[in-house]
Amino acid sequence: MAFKDIRKSRKWLSPEEIRIIVVLLIILSAALALNIYLARVLPAGEWLYLRWNGVRAFLFEQVEPYSTAIAQRVQQIVYERNAFPTEYRYVLNDPFYIVLLYTPLALFPNFQIARAIWMLVCEVALIFTVLFSFRLSEWEPPRWLYVSLFVFGLLSFFSLNALITSSPAIFLSLLYLGILLALRSYSDELAGALLLLAAYQWEVGGLFFIFILVFVFANRRWGVLSGFGMSLFVLLIVSFLVNPDWGLPYIRAVLSNFYQSANLNLGYILAGWFPDARFSIGRWISIFLIAIVFIESLAAVQGHFRRNVWVAALALAAMPLTGPAIFPSNHVVLLLPLVVILTLAWERWLRRRIFVIVLILLVAFFVPFGLYLQSVSKYAPLYTELLSVLPSVAAVIGLYWMRWWVIRSPRTWADQIGFHK
């Protein structure tokens, strides 16, 4: 097409498109204003403060972002004092090329403004997380349920907890879904690049990473490894040019976080529940779940991609139960397992599916809030421990409850009656 043909074909935005843009700008402006207010009145935001402070200390104070000084600043927000030896110390343990991604926010000297912008971007990420979960589950729910799940994705306990604490788990969840969508569309180099960005918070996505490796090697999708390797090469060069000495402090920070998570994992919780046990229950559960995810990953290689989505959901659901530190804010990644369970339940029960879906959503929404209120009002560690463990256990049970439907999609005699009516 000639240049003047292109120029002739250009059109101004229609009045309808202009109205949509104006409405979106108004909504985003109102959301940003609300987030600024919430950032000023609500405490917390510790996970973002850790990264924001680390980048600012490196840029403007020439202080190592992995140092104890940065950790102690975060401890003053969380504990209002320095952490005790048995408490989590909030030592930054992200690779330096991930830390550099927080530079635009670190340019804001006011942390509340940076936190408000972060919250706004996270809210948009939550909406896309639910949308991508629908696409991966191959589900077209009715409009009322569609809207209900978007509201759930924004207002559920673990979504709000992740927003208030400014956890990176929201973006990690979106990255995991982006990796799956890229693999489904055979955009392997893109999947590899996204995998690199998600390959650092192992307490959230360690089993997911194992699943992806099994998928790549079993299907010989070497483009994923090339995309991962090229991205890693570029980011390492950039990070070492900016800070040549970050390698050793980063390794020390990773080891420090590994050792201090001993009081925050499933094994420690189960040891308190069953003090007379003669063996480590948590360790055997960890070995069992890792083996299960590996076996399911191998079994899904030749299956429909939907089965691979089910295994990915299982990996995200089981990861907190395999031994790392458990933080409730990381449970926001359970949005994908929830949507997968709802999708299969919708297909499984044709006559009672609305009742089943509503029941699952009500339990998933109100039980975490109930456990949190009980933990606050009664100061009982049991409720806090249940809040940490039960979501993952329920997600794993729910996924296995619908496993047969993923593999063979059977119809019982009762389903056939309901289908033909």
Salt bridges, closest charged atoms under 4 A:
GLU16 OE1 - ARG19 NH2 2.78
GLU61 OE1 - ARG73 NH2 2.90
GLU87 OE1 - ARG81 NH1 2.83
ASP94 OD2 - ARG51 NE 2.71
ASP188 OD1 - ARG221 NH2 2.76
GLU296 OE1 - ARG307 NH2 3.89
GLU296 OE2 - ARG403 NE 2.85
GLU347 OE2 - ARG306 NH2 2.55
ASP415 OD2 - ARG348 NH1 2.36
